[in-house]
Amino acid sequence: MNYSSDTRASGILAHITSLPSPFGTGDIGHSAYSFLDFLQESGQHLWQFLPTGPTNPVFDNSPYMTTSAFAGSPLLLSPELLAEDGLLDLSRITVPDFSEYLTSFEEVDTFKKHCLNLAFNAFNPEENSAFQRFKKETAWLHDYCLFMTFKKLYKGKGWFEWPAQLACRDAFAMADIAEKNDRQMNYFAFEQFIFFKQWRELRKKAASLNIQLVGDIPIYVGWDSVDVWANQSIFTLDPATHAPSEVAGVPPDYFSKTGQRWGNPLYRWNSPSGQVRKQLLHWWTERFRATFQMVDIVRVDHFRGFESFWSIPAGEKTAVRGKWVQGPGIQFFKEIHKTLGPMNIIAEDLGEITPEVIALRDALGFPGMKILQFAFDGNPENSFLPYNFKDSNCVTYTGTHDNDTTLGWFLSGALNESKRARIRRFCNQRENSNSPIHRDLIYLALSSISRYTIFPLQDVLGFGNDCKMNTPGSKEGNWAWRCAPRFLSQDISNWLRRQCELFGRIPAVKKQTARTAQIRE
């Protein structure tokens, strides 16, 4: 099912790990099914979540620094669905007393690995034709299983620290180790087989409730990822050391005097080699194809990097001495459109955005993002103020996973009483109003002309900064927030549905055409 391009709809941003579940973190089984029911009852037609790839404890389990751009995270697998498939007896497993409010990734990882190992022991890879077909038809899977197997053999070391034959992908050396570790290779393939089996059921459930899934593609991938290891020629790597020669980030701005040095290797968009450029296009085409097989809409993180990107010499400690380099531009998307057809993309166009970036976004017809927390700086021409929206082709958020919650932002020291009073007036509230600020901003967003509105779950619930998802620049304590089941109440659901009805954000559904379904094949 889908909606026309001018449909008004609303949704909630909640990462899968944040959902209620008895197993330490939200998952793609009954945990997600229950949340979809809540969305449907609340009049919501969009569910946005963060990237779903395998996370790395070295990077605080950030969903934006995964070991694969194609694989799914085993932490998101549902033990209940494994039990329903006859691969697990939950009555014989002791479930730890997990917190309702925070994910302990180390504990969850231990528990899920235990469940998956038991399930794999009950699984016969050779006799399961669907598994064999999955292995044969999933182009990225073999490299992923090799990468994870070598990771295990070399105790978690980065691929650039492996023996030279493996770091350089010598075919004979890789085949020899793969053959000697056939069961381990099959285990990692099994994890992915189960993940995508469970995901297909999640998509069916969402479609049955007329809810569109909104995924997330980070523009860059981690250095220590199967993507970089398996495609070294398309990244800015020193051929001798395999270390990045130039890395990603953003320049100094109002928020940081030294900018942000992210450290990801950059793409060789401007390589003189036609083969490298062809491989880059192929890799990105397959990445988009794989993502759209999972979701209906994709938010592209750091969209501006496709117009121009900040290149920092790897030896620099900060982002100050970087430079802008031309990105692949509109021709890149035109080439992908030839293969995949039009793509339903939300362009993350926040930060220092130039007219050239806006021109690229608009030429492609991608909606940008409007963040209400950024609207109230006293400038009447602020582009995030709803009365300044140029047209409906945008998505309005109260905040994102990187912001304070709306309540936390409103009560923070960043706003004085005069600014708070001004914000109240924009929401048509008296200065001494008792109306909750998170509801005021949701009301303001819903009433805007933007096609979509999406709200972090914490803002729907009116939670403070103790429930914040991520603090950019902070390396610990992020991504762990969870919602206890009692907070997804009928009162919350009824209120949100009434607001969406008031502002015409409960769309009529039409049948999906063959053309709109093409990209998923």
N, C-alpha and C positions, 0 to 999 in steps of 0.2 A: 504494500500500500504506500501511497505517497500523496503529497499535496501540491497544488499549483504554486508557481513561483511567487505569487503575491499573497499566499496564505499567511494569516496571522496565527502564531502559535506560541506556546510557552513551555519551558522545561526547567529541569533542575540539574545542577552540576554536583555530582557526588561520585568520588572514585569508588571502585568496587570494593577496595579494602575497607572503606569506611562504613559499609553496610552492616546491619546487625547479623550476627551468626554465633552459634555456640562453639565455633572452631577457631576462635582467636582472630579471625579477619573475615571480611565479607568474601563471598565466592560467587561463581557463575552458575550455581545450582539454585536451590530453594531460597537462599539468601537474596539472590538477584530477582528471582520470581516474585517474592513478596514485595520487593521494592517497586517492581513494575506494576503490581496491583495497586500499590499506594499512589503511584504516578497517575494511573488511569482514573482512580477515584477522585484525584485532586484536579482533574481537567488538564493534566500535563501531557504533551505529545512529543517531548524531546527529553532524552536522558543523555547528558554529556558526562564522560568520565575521562580519566587521564590515560596515558599510554599503558598497554597491558603486557608489555614484554617482560622477560625475566630480569629481575633486579639484582643488584650487587651490594652486599653489605659494606663493601669498601666505600661506596658512595651513599651511605645512609639509606639504602634501598629506594633511592629516588627513581620514580618511573620515567624520568627524563634522562637516565644514564643506564640504559639496559645493555645486556650482553648480545642482544639480537633485535634487529628492527622487524623481524618476521615472526619469530617464535612467540608463544604465549607463556605467561608466568605460571609455574607449578603451584605457587602460593595461592592462586585463584581457583584451583581445582576444588570440586565439591566432593567431600567424603561420602555424603548421602547418595549422590548419583553413582559413585563407585559401588556402593552397597546395593543400589537398585539394579545395577548391571551384574550382580552376583560375584563381584571381585573383592568384596570386603565385608567382613562381619563386624559391624560397629558395636554389637553387644559384647564383643571380646576385646574392645580397645578402650583403654582409659583415656578419656579426654581431659587434659589439664584444666585447671580452674582459671581460664583466661579472663582478662579484664574486658568489661563491656565497653570501656571508654578509649582504650589505646591498644594498638597492635604491637605486641612484642615480636618483632620479625624473627629473632633468633629462635624463640620458643615455637612459633608457628612453623618455621622452616623445619625444625626437628620433627614436629608432629606430622606435618604433611609428607615428609620424606618417609616416615615410618608407614603411613597409610599407603603411599604409592608403592613402596617396596613389597608390602603384603599383597597389594593388588596385582603387581607385576608377577609375583610368584604364582598367582592363581590364573594367570593369563598365558595362553599358548600362542606365541608370535607366529609360528610356522603354520598353524592351522586356521588362523584368522585371516580370511581373504580380504576383508576391509582394511586391516592393518597393512597387509602386503601391498594393496593398491595405494594406500596413503603414502607409503614409503616410495613407491615407484613414481607417483604423480606429483609429489611435493618437491619442487626443484631445489629449494634452499635447505632441505632437511639433512642431507648427508653431511654437508659442511658444518651444520649446527651440531650434529651428533659427534663429529670428529672434534670440534672445538671443545665441547663439554667433556668428552672423554679425555682429551689431552689435559684439560684443566684439572680434572680429577687426578690423573697420573702425576702431574707436576704440582700437586698440592696448592692449587689456586693461583699459581704464578701467571703473570700476563703473557700473552702469546709471544711477545717480543723478548721474553726471558727463556723461552723454550730452546731446546737444541736447534742449531741452525737449520738442519734439514727440515724440521717441522715448521719453524718460523718462516722459512722460505717456501714451504709447501711442496717439498720433494714428493712426487707421486708414489714412488716405491716405498719410501719411509712411512708415509701416511697409510698406505694400503697394508703394510706389514703390521703396524700397531693396531689398525682397525680390525684386521683378521684375528689377532691375538686377544682382542677385547670385544669380541662379537656380542656377547651378552650385555656388556655395558652400553655399547652402541644401540642395541635394541631397547634398552631401558629408556634412554633419552628420547628415542623415537616414540616409544610407548607414551611417555609424558605428553608429547605433542599430539599424538593421535587422540588421547583422551581429552586434552584441552579443546581441540577443534570439534570433537564429537559433542562435548558439553556446550560449546559455544553455538553450534548449529541449533540446539534445542532452545538456547536463550534467544536467538534471533526469531525463531518461530513463535515463542511466547510474546516477544515484543510486537511482532507483526500482528498477532491475533488481537492485541490491545490497541492497535493503531499508534504505537509509539516508535519513533525513529531514534536509532542509536547514533550518538555523535562521538566519534573517536578523535584521536589526537596524534598528530605526527610531529615529533621534534625535528627541526630541520637538520640538526647534526646528530651523529652517533658517537659513542664512546670509542676512544683509542683501543681499549682492551675489549673489543667486541668481535664477534665472528664476521661482521660486515666489513670491518677494516682488514682483518686477517685474510679473508677470502678475496678481497678486491683491492689489494694494496696499490695498484697502479692508479686508481682514481682519487687517491688521497695524497695530501702533502706530507709524504714520509721521506726521511733520509733512507736511501736504499741500503746503506751499510749498517745503520743502527736500528732501523725501523721506527725511530722516534719521529714525531711530527716536526717539520721544519717551520711551519706556520700554524697558528692555532686560532680558534674562534673566540669571539667576545664582542663587547660593545665599548665605544669610546667613553671618556669622561663626560658626565652630564650633571644635571642639577642634583641627582641622588648620590653620585659617587665621583669624587675628585680624581680617582685613578681608574675609573671605568670598571668593567667586569672582564676578567680573563677566565673564560670557561675552560679552555684547554683542549677542546675537541680538535682533531685534525680537520683541515678544510678540504673541500672538494677542488679538484683541478679543473674547474670550469673553463679556464683559459689555456689549457694545455695545447701546444702546437700539434700534438698527435691526434689525428682524426679517430684513431682506434680508442684512445682514452675517452674522448668526448662521446663516442658511440656507446662505450661501456657504461659511462655515467648515465646516459639517457636510458639505456636498458635497465640498469639497476633501479633508477627512480621510477620507471614505468612499472616494474614488477612490484616495487614497494607500494605504489598507489593501488595497483590491482589487488594485492593481498589485503590491504587495509579496507578497500571498498567491498571485499568479499565478507568482511566482518561487520561493517557499519554502513549507515545510510548517508551520513554527512561526516566530513573530516575537517577538524580545525588544524590548520597548518601553523605551527609555532614558529615565530620569528620569520614571518613571511617576507619581511623587507630584505632578507638575505638573498632572495632570488633576483632582486634588482641590483643591489650592491651590498657587500659584506665587509666587516671590519677584520682585517688580517693582521695578526700580531706575531712578530718573530718569536719563535718558541723560547728563546733564551731570556725574554723579558719577564720580569716578575709581575708587572701590572699591564693594563691595556693601554697605557698612555701613548706608547710609541708605535701604535698600529697605524694602518692606513686603509682607506676605502678602496675596494677593488670591484670592478664591474662583475655582476652576476650573470646568469644565463638569460634572464629577461623573458619576454613574451614568447620568443621562438621555442623555448624549452617546453612551455605548456602547450603550444600549438602542436608540437611533435607528439606529445603524450596524448592529446585529444584525438589525433589520427588513429591511435591504437585503442584507446579506452572510451572515446566519446567524451562529452561534457562531464565534468566532475563537480559534485556538490560540495564545495569547499567554503569554509569560513576562514578568512585571512586574519591572522593575529597581527594587527597593524598598530601595536602600541609602541611607545617610546618616541625616539627622534625620527619622525617620518617625513620624508622629503616629498615634494610634488611629483618626482619621478616614481616613487613607490605608490603613491595614490593613483597616478596615471596607469601603472601596471595593474593594480587591483581593479580599477574601474574598467579597463579594457577587457579584462577577463570576466567581468561581471560578478566577482566574488564579494559577498558582504564582508564589511569590516566589523570591528568590535567597538562598542561604546560603553565605557565604564563610568557609572554614575559617581563613584567615589572620586573620580578625577574632574568632576564637572564644576565644583564650587570653589574656584580660586579667586572669584571676584571679577573675572573677565567676562563681560556680557557676550563676547563672541566665542567663548570656549566651545569647541566643537562637540564636547560631550554633553552639553546642555540640550535636553530634548527639543527645545524650540529652535535650535540651530541645525537639527538634522536636515540634510539636503534632500533625502528621499528615504523610502522604506527599506532599501537594500542594506540593512545593517542588523546587528544583533546587540541588544542592550543587556548589560549585566549590572548588577549592583556592585559586584566585585568578582575577583577570580581566586583561584587556589593560591596565588602569590600575594594576595592582599590581606590586610586585616579583615576580620569579619566586619560587617557594617556597624554592628553595635560597638565592637572594639574600636573601630575607626572614629565613630561619633564621640565616644567618651575619652579618646586619647588626647594627649597634650598637643597634638598637631592642630587641634581646632580650639579656638577661644569661644567665649559665649556669643560674641557678635557673629561669628561664622556659623555657629549652631543655629542661631535665630534666623539667619539668612537661608540656611538649608530648609528650615521649617517653613519659611514663606514660599519657597519653591514648591513645597509639597502641599501648599494651601492649608497650613496648620498655624495656629497661634503660637507665639513664642513659649508660652507656658503649657502647651498641649501635653496631655498624657498619652497621646498616640505613640506606639512604639516606632522608633525611627526605622527599623528594618522593614516594617510594614509600609511606612510612608514611602520609602524608596522603591519598594516592590510595586506599590500603587503607581508611582510616577513612571516607572519603566513600562508597566502594562499599558498605561494610557498613551504612550508614545506611538509614533507612526512606524517604528521599526518592525520588520517582518517577524523577528523572533525576539523573545526575552528569555534569558536563562539566569537562574539564581543559584548561588552556592547553597547547599542544604543547610549550612550553618546560619545563613541569613533567613531562610524560610522559618527556621526554628527560633531565631532571635538569640543566638549564642554569642558569647564574648570571645576575646582573643585567646583564652585558654583552649579554645577549640579550633584555632587557626591551623590550616593544613601545612603551610610552608612559609618560612622566612628566607627570602633570597639572600645569599651570602652566608647563611648559617649552615654549618656542615653537620650538625647533630640535632636530633629531636624533631625532625620533620616527618611528614607523610603518615603519621601514626594515628591521627584522630579517628575515632569510631563513634557511630550513633547507636545508642542503646535502643532496643525495639519500642519501648514505651513512649519515646519522643515522637514517633510517627503516628500521631493520634488522629482520631476521627475529626476532632475540632480543627486541627491544622488543615487537614484535607478539605473539609467543608469550606473553610475560609478561603483557601487558595482557589478552589473551583468557583466560588462566587465572584471573586475578582476577575478571573479569566472570562467568565460569562459576561460580566459587565463590560469588558473591553474587547469583546469579539475574538477571543483567543482560543476558542474550542472549535477547530476547523472541521468541516465536512470532509470525509475521506473519499477519494476516488481510486479506482482500480489502477494498478501500475501497468504501464504500457511495456511492450517488448523493448522499446528503445531505452526506457529508464532502467530496465532490468539488465541491459546488456553488459554494463560495466562489472556486474557481479559474477559473470560467467568466467 
